[in-house]
Amino acid sequence: MRLLALGSTLTILLVSSAFAQIGNPAGADPGTRQAAPGVPAPHQTNTQDQLFAQQVGSGGMAEVVLGRLADRKAQNRAVKEFGQLMVQDHGKANDKLAALAKSADIPLPNEPDPEHKAVQARLEGLNGAAFDVAYLAAQVQDHQKTAQLLQWEINSGQDAQLQRFASETLPIVLKHLRMAQDLAAQTAGQTPREFAPATTGMDHGDGSRRVRQ
């Protein structure tokens, strides 16, 4: 519990630090292009919303990359299935975000950030039970951070379309977090022969599930 609480605290600090760098909370991005007279203005966003889209986009891209890695390397069948779900769900979310970013002229990253690349490199060097444990630990941390980012956009974002995206995506991310926590608890301290598939369903219809306190 101490480690989980520490992870949540670090996540909040990371998110707070990212948005603290922005000095224009409510105004438009000073560099936003102005439409010519008589030409409809494109969908525009301020700097905070752009940073949100870029951070979530980078994280979503990493989830797909790491999910494919888990599908290939995980020993526990339930961890493999979880990785497949990450590819499916985050792939869909990435497509939605890309469409919004295009309409708002927000440049999204085309590869995971250095932090996620380092996680990928570390996981590439692990096998069997060690891979499963490390992958799930990274998933818990990543989904905590993503949930914080989405909640921030819902509460404080200025772009209605990105807020709607965050509202639609947050329940899925919270369910992923719960699943990662459950799988991590199952695999912790177990030998490979003791692994068992997770009993938690992957039904997306259960939107009422929440993170354990």
C-alpha positions, 0 to 999 in steps of 0.5 A, spaced: 500 500 500 505 504 501 508 503 494 501 504 491 500 511 495 507 513 493 506 512 486 499 516 486 503 521 489 509 521 484 503 521 479 500 527 481 506 531 482 508 529 475 502 532 472 502 538 476 509 540 474 507 539 467 501 544 467 505 549 472 510 550 466 504 554 462 503 561 464 497 563 460 491 558 463 485 561 460 487 565 454 489 563 447 496 561 445 499 567 443 502 563 437 495 561 434 494 563 427 489 568 425 484 566 420 484 571 414 478 576 413 472 572 410 475 565 412 472 561 417 477 560 423 479 553 424 478 549 431 483 552 435 486 551 442 490 554 447 497 552 450 494 548 456 490 544 451 495 543 446 500 540 452 494 535 454 493 532 447 501 532 446 502 528 453 496 523 452 498 522 445 505 520 447 502 516 452 497 512 448 502 511 443 507 508 448 501 503 450 500 500 444 507 499 443 508 496 450 501 492 449 504 489 443 510 487 447 506 484 452 502 480 447 509 477 444 513 476 451 508 475 457 508 468 460 501 469 463 496 468 459 492 474 462 497 479 461 498 477 454 490 478 453 491 485 457 496 487 452 492 485 447 486 490 450 491 495 451 493 495 443 485 495 441 483 500 446 488 505 446 489 504 438 482 507 438 483 513 443 489 515 439 485 515 432 480 519 436 485 524 438 489 524 432 482 527 428 481 532 434 488 534 433 488 535 426 482 539 426 485 544 431 492 544 428 496 541 434 502 537 432 502 530 436 508 526 437 510 521 432 513 516 437 513 515 445 517 520 449 524 518 452 521 516 459 517 510 455 522 508 451 527 507 457 521 503 459 520 499 453 528 498 453 528 495 460 522 490 458 525 488 452 531 485 456 526 481 461 523 474 460 518 470 463 515 472 470 520 478 471 517 481 464 510 480 467 511 483 474 515 489 471 510 490 465 504 490 470 508 495 474 509 500 469 502 499 467 499 501 473 503 507 474 502 509 466 494 509 467 494 513 474 498 518 470 493 518 464 487 518 469 490 524 472 491 528 465 484 526 463 481 529 469 485 535 469 482 536 462 475 535 464 475 540 470 480 545 467 481 544 460 478 550 455 477 546 449 470 543 449 472 537 444 478 535 448 474 535 454 469 531 451 474 526 449 477 526 456 470 524 459 469 519 454 476 516 455 477 516 463 472 510 464 476 506 460 483 508 463 480 507 470 478 500 468 485 499 465 488 501 471 483 496 476 485 491 471 492 492 472 492 492 479 488 486 480 493 482 475 499 485 479 496 483 485 495 476 482 502 475 479 506 478 485 511 473 489 508 467 484 512 462 480 511 461 473 507 455 474 502 458 479 500 463 474 492 463 473 488 467 468 485 473 471 478 472 473 476 480 472 472 481 465 474 485 459 467 487 458 467 494 456 460 495 458 461 495 465 463 503 466 461 503 473 467 500 476 472 504 479 479 504 482 480 501 489 481 506 494 
